[in-house]
């Protein structure tokens, strides 16, 4: 049986139509998703740090980089023994 909605005034999006247990489950899943995304983002940035540093240097010198420029820098890094980039 569903709990009765709680009237929170003029804010219909703030009505609670679920119990505390469901709210805790949703919060835990959102937290897990965010922590996973943060970890993956940090891993990608650390793995691509050499490329990002080269790109930053080029941006300071040229102000604009095209996709081809980044691809060329990435290929040069692979030839120099830099770690392979993660797939998108």
C-alpha positions as CSV (number, residue, x, y, z in Angstrom):
1,X,0.0,0.0,0.0
2,X,1.4,3.4,-1.0
3,X,1.7,6.1,1.6
4,X,-0.6,9.1,1.1
5,X,1.1,12.0,-0.7
6,X,2.4,14.7,1.7
7,X,1.0,18.2,0.8
8,X,4.0,20.5,0.6
9,X,2.0,23.6,-0.6
10,X,2.3,25.1,-4.1
11,X,5.3,22.9,-5.1
12,X,3.8,19.8,-6.8
13,X,7.3,18.5,-7.7
14,X,8.1,18.2,-4.0
15,X,5.3,15.9,-3.1
16,X,6.4,12.6,-1.6
17,X,4.5,9.7,-3.0
18,X,7.0,7.1,-1.8
19,X,8.3,5.8,1.6
20,X,11.5,6.5,3.4
21,X,13.0,3.1,2.4
22,X,12.5,3.9,-1.4
23,X,14.0,7.3,-0.8
24,X,17.1,5.8,0.8
25,X,17.4,3.2,-2.0
26,X,17.2,6.0,-4.6
27,X,19.8,8.1,-2.7
28,X,22.1,5.2,-2.5
29,X,21.9,4.4,-6.2
30,X,22.4,8.0,-7.2
31,X,25.4,8.2,-4.9
32,X,26.8,5.0,-6.4
33,X,26.3,6.3,-9.9
34,X,28.0,9.6,-9.1
35,X,30.9,7.9,-7.4
36,X,31.4,5.6,-10.3
37,X,31.3,8.5,-12.8
38,X,33.8,10.5,-10.7
39,X,36.2,7.6,-10.5
40,X,36.0,6.9,-14.2
41,X,36.5,10.6,-15.0
42,X,39.6,10.8,-12.8
43,X,41.0,7.6,-14.4
44,X,40.5,9.0,-17.9
45,X,42.1,12.3,-17.0
46,X,45.1,10.6,-15.3
47,X,45.5,8.3,-18.3
48,X,45.4,11.1,-20.8
49,X,47.4,13.6,-18.7
50,X,50.4,13.7,-21.0
51,X,48.1,14.4,-24.0
52,X,46.2,17.1,-22.0
53,X,49.5,18.7,-21.0
54,X,50.7,18.8,-24.6
55,X,47.3,20.2,-25.7
56,X,47.5,22.9,-23.0
57,X,50.9,24.0,-24.2
58,X,49.7,24.1,-27.8
59,X,46.7,26.2,-26.7
60,X,48.9,28.7,-24.9
61,X,50.9,29.0,-28.1
62,X,48.1,28.9,-30.7
63,X,44.9,29.6,-28.9
64,X,42.9,27.2,-31.1
65,X,43.2,23.4,-31.6
66,X,41.3,21.4,-34.1
67,X,40.3,17.8,-33.7
68,X,43.0,16.8,-36.2
69,X,45.6,18.5,-34.0
70,X,44.6,16.5,-31.0
71,X,44.6,13.3,-33.0
72,X,48.1,14.0,-34.3
73,X,49.3,14.7,-30.8
74,X,47.7,11.5,-29.6
75,X,49.3,9.5,-32.4
76,X,52.7,11.1,-31.7
77,X,52.3,10.2,-28.0
78,X,51.6,6.5,-28.9
79,X,54.7,6.4,-31.1
80,X,56.8,7.8,-28.3
81,X,55.5,5.1,-26.0
82,X,52.8,6.9,-24.1
83,X,50.0,4.8,-22.8
84,X,47.1,4.1,-25.2
85,X,44.1,6.3,-24.8
86,X,40.9,4.8,-23.5
87,X,38.1,4.3,-26.0
88,X,35.2,6.8,-25.9
